[in-house]
Amino acid sequence: MQKTINSIDKLLESINSSSLITVEKLSFGNKPTNKELIEFVLKNFNLKLSEIASTIYNNISSLKLKWKCNLLENDFIKKYDNDDEQIYGEINIQPIEVMIHFDEKLKSEHWTGNFEKEELKDLENFRSFDIHDEFIRMGFFIINGELSEDLYFIESGNTGFSKAPFSFEEYFQMLIKYKGFLGWQYNILYKDTDDFERMEHYISQIFK
C-alpha cells in the first residue's frame, strides 16, 4: 500500500508533463496529516481508523486535481465519438477532518430515493473518501466504531449500498492509472461498457 500511495508523485508528474491538458486545479497535501489533528478528530468522533485509512492519512492529507483536454485544439487525438469535444478529469481525496463527517447530500432523493428501509439505517455510517461525480460515491463504513478496511459505494438510483469488487489498494492503483478521468469510478465497476472503452481510448493518447 505504501508503494501505491507513493505513486501519487508519478501521477502528478504525468499531469504536469502532458502538453495536451490544462490543469484547472491542483492542491496536494503531500505531507502526513498532522498527528494532533488526527488524534483530535478521532477523539471527537470516538472513532478508530482502519489500517488502510491510517496508512493514507499518515502519508498525505488530501488531493484535489481538476484537468481538461480540448479535443478541438488537439485535433490529432483520434476521437472515440465524433461529438466528443472536451475530456475532463477530477480527483477529490478528502482531508480527514472533512471525510469523517457524514455527507448530508446523500439524504437527497437523487442518492437514496430508491433505498430500501434497511439500507437507510446504515446511511449515516457511510463516509465518502473520494468525491468524484454525481453518480457514484466511494467510501468506508463505520463498523463498531472503526472505519472499514473494505470499500463500499452508493450509486444514484440503486436500492442500497454495494461492496466494491476490488481492494482499496487496487482502487488507488486505478485512480492513479485513470487520473480521475470523468466517470472513472463508474467505468471500473462496469468494464463491459462503451464508457470504459472510451476512457481507455483517451487515457492512452493524452498520457503517453
C-alpha positions as CSV (number, residue, x, y, z in Angstrom):
1,M,0.0,0.0,0.0
2,Q,2.9,2.4,0.8
3,K,4.3,1.9,-2.6
4,T,0.9,2.7,-4.2
5,I,0.5,5.9,-2.2
6,N,4.0,7.0,-3.2
7,S,2.9,6.6,-6.9
8,I,0.9,9.8,-6.5
9,D,4.1,11.6,-7.3
10,K,4.2,9.8,-10.7
11,L,0.5,10.8,-11.3
12,L,1.4,14.4,-10.8
13,E,4.5,14.1,-12.9
14,S,2.3,12.7,-15.7
15,I,-0.2,15.5,-15.3
16,N,2.4,18.2,-15.3
17,S,4.3,16.8,-18.2
18,S,1.4,16.4,-20.6
19,S,1.1,19.3,-23.1
20,L,-2.4,18.1,-24.1
21,I,-4.2,19.1,-20.9
22,T,-5.0,22.3,-18.9
23,V,-4.7,21.9,-15.2
24,E,-7.6,23.9,-13.7
25,K,-7.0,22.9,-10.0
26,L,-4.1,21.2,-8.2
27,S,-3.7,21.0,-4.5
28,F,-1.7,18.2,-3.0
29,G,-1.2,17.7,0.7
30,N,2.0,15.7,0.2
31,K,2.9,15.7,3.9
32,P,1.4,13.4,6.6
33,T,-1.7,14.7,8.2
34,N,-0.9,16.5,11.5
35,K,-0.9,13.8,14.2
36,E,-2.5,16.1,16.7
37,L,-5.3,16.8,14.2
38,I,-5.9,13.1,13.6
39,E,-6.0,12.4,17.4
40,F,-8.4,15.4,17.9
41,V,-10.7,14.2,15.1
42,L,-10.8,10.6,16.3
43,K,-11.3,11.5,19.9
44,N,-14.1,14.0,19.0
45,F,-15.9,11.3,16.9
46,N,-15.0,8.4,19.2
47,L,-13.6,6.6,16.2
48,K,-10.7,4.4,15.2
49,L,-9.0,4.5,11.8
50,S,-8.7,1.3,9.9
51,E,-5.2,0.2,8.9
52,I,-5.9,1.4,5.3
53,A,-7.1,4.8,6.4
54,S,-4.2,5.2,8.9
55,T,-1.7,4.5,6.1
56,I,-3.3,7.1,3.8
57,Y,-3.5,9.9,6.3
58,N,-0.1,9.3,7.8
59,N,1.3,9.8,4.3
60,I,-0.8,12.5,2.7
61,S,-3.5,14.9,3.9
62,S,-5.6,15.5,0.7
63,L,-5.5,15.7,-3.1
64,K,-7.6,17.9,-5.3
65,L,-7.0,17.8,-9.0
66,K,-9.0,19.0,-12.0
67,W,-7.9,18.9,-15.6
68,K,-9.3,19.1,-19.1
69,C,-8.2,18.3,-22.6
70,N,-9.7,20.2,-25.6
71,L,-10.0,17.8,-28.5
72,L,-10.7,20.6,-30.9
73,E,-7.4,22.2,-30.2
74,N,-5.6,18.8,-30.2
75,D,-7.2,17.5,-33.4
76,F,-4.5,14.8,-33.9
77,I,-6.1,12.9,-31.0
78,K,-8.3,10.2,-32.5
79,K,-11.9,10.7,-31.3
80,Y,-13.9,7.8,-29.8
81,D,-17.1,9.6,-30.8
82,N,-17.3,12.4,-33.3
83,D,-19.3,14.5,-30.9
84,D,-16.5,14.5,-28.3
85,E,-15.0,17.9,-27.7
86,Q,-13.7,18.0,-24.2
87,I,-12.2,15.4,-21.9
88,Y,-12.2,16.0,-18.1
89,G,-10.6,14.6,-15.1
90,E,-11.1,15.2,-11.4
91,I,-9.9,13.8,-8.1
92,N,-11.0,14.9,-4.6
93,I,-9.4,12.9,-1.8
94,Q,-11.0,14.4,1.3
95,P,-8.8,15.6,4.3
96,I,-9.6,13.6,7.4
97,E,-11.5,16.4,9.1
98,V,-13.9,16.5,6.1
99,M,-14.1,12.8,5.3
100,I,-15.1,12.0,8.9
101,H,-18.3,13.9,8.6
102,F,-21.4,12.4,7.1
103,D,-22.3,14.0,3.8
104,E,-25.9,15.3,4.3
105,K,-26.3,15.4,0.5
106,L,-26.7,11.7,0.5
107,K,-30.1,12.0,2.1
108,S,-31.4,13.5,-1.1
109,E,-33.9,11.9,-3.5
110,H,-31.1,11.7,-6.0
111,W,-29.0,9.4,-4.0
112,T,-31.4,7.4,-1.7
113,G,-34.8,7.8,-3.3
114,N,-34.9,4.1,-4.1
115,F,-33.2,2.9,-1.0
116,E,-34.8,0.1,1.0
117,K,-35.6,0.8,4.7
118,E,-32.9,-1.5,6.0
119,E,-30.3,0.2,3.8
120,L,-31.4,3.7,5.0
121,K,-30.5,2.6,8.6
122,D,-26.8,2.4,7.5
123,L,-26.7,5.6,5.6
124,E,-25.3,7.8,8.3
125,N,-22.4,5.4,8.9
126,F,-21.1,5.9,5.4
127,R,-18.1,8.2,4.8
128,S,-17.2,9.5,1.4
129,F,-13.5,9.2,0.6
130,D,-13.0,10.4,-2.9
131,I,-15.8,12.7,-4.2
132,H,-15.8,12.5,-8.0
133,D,-19.2,12.9,-9.7
134,E,-22.9,12.8,-9.1
135,F,-23.4,9.1,-9.9
136,I,-21.1,7.2,-7.6
137,R,-19.8,7.8,-4.1
138,M,-16.9,5.6,-2.9
139,G,-16.0,5.4,0.7
140,F,-16.0,3.5,4.0
141,F,-18.5,2.4,6.6
142,I,-18.1,2.9,10.3
143,I,-18.5,-0.5,11.8
144,N,-18.3,-0.9,15.6
145,G,-16.6,2.5,16.0
146,E,-13.9,1.8,13.3
147,L,-13.6,2.7,9.6
148,S,-14.0,-0.4,7.5
149,E,-11.0,-1.8,5.6
150,D,-13.3,-2.6,2.7
151,L,-14.6,0.0,0.2
152,Y,-18.3,0.5,-0.4
153,F,-20.2,2.6,-2.8
154,I,-23.5,4.2,-3.4
155,E,-24.9,4.6,-6.9
156,S,-27.6,7.0,-7.8
157,G,-30.9,5.1,-8.4
158,N,-29.8,1.9,-6.6
159,T,-31.7,0.3,-3.7
160,G,-28.8,0.3,-1.3
161,F,-25.0,0.1,-0.8
162,S,-22.7,-2.3,-2.5
163,K,-19.3,-3.6,-1.5
164,A,-16.7,-2.7,-4.1
165,P,-15.4,-5.7,-6.1
166,F,-11.8,-4.6,-5.5
167,S,-9.5,-3.8,-2.6
168,F,-8.7,-0.3,-1.6
169,E,-5.1,-0.7,-3.0
170,E,-6.5,-1.8,-6.3
171,Y,-8.8,1.2,-6.3
172,F,-6.0,3.5,-5.6
173,Q,-3.9,2.0,-8.4
174,M,-6.8,2.6,-10.8
175,L,-7.2,6.1,-9.6
176,I,-3.5,6.7,-10.5
177,K,-3.9,4.9,-13.8
178,Y,-7.0,6.8,-15.0
179,K,-6.0,10.1,-13.4
180,G,-9.6,10.9,-12.3
181,F,-11.0,10.6,-15.8
182,L,-14.6,11.9,-15.6
183,G,-16.7,8.9,-14.7
184,W,-13.8,6.6,-13.9
185,Q,-15.4,5.2,-10.8
186,Y,-18.5,4.1,-12.7
187,N,-16.3,2.8,-15.6
188,I,-14.2,0.5,-13.4
189,L,-17.4,-1.0,-11.9
190,Y,-18.8,-1.6,-15.4
191,K,-15.9,-2.6,-17.6
192,D,-18.0,-4.2,-20.3
193,T,-19.5,-0.8,-21.3
194,D,-18.6,1.7,-24.1
195,D,-17.8,4.2,-21.3
196,F,-14.9,2.1,-20.1
197,E,-13.6,1.5,-23.6
198,R,-13.9,5.3,-24.3
199,M,-11.8,6.1,-21.1
200,E,-9.1,3.6,-22.1
201,H,-9.1,5.1,-25.6
202,Y,-8.4,8.7,-24.5
203,I,-6.1,8.0,-21.5
204,S,-3.7,6.1,-23.8
205,Q,-3.5,9.1,-26.1
206,I,-3.5,12.0,-23.7
207,F,-1.0,10.5,-21.2
208,K,1.6,8.6,-23.2
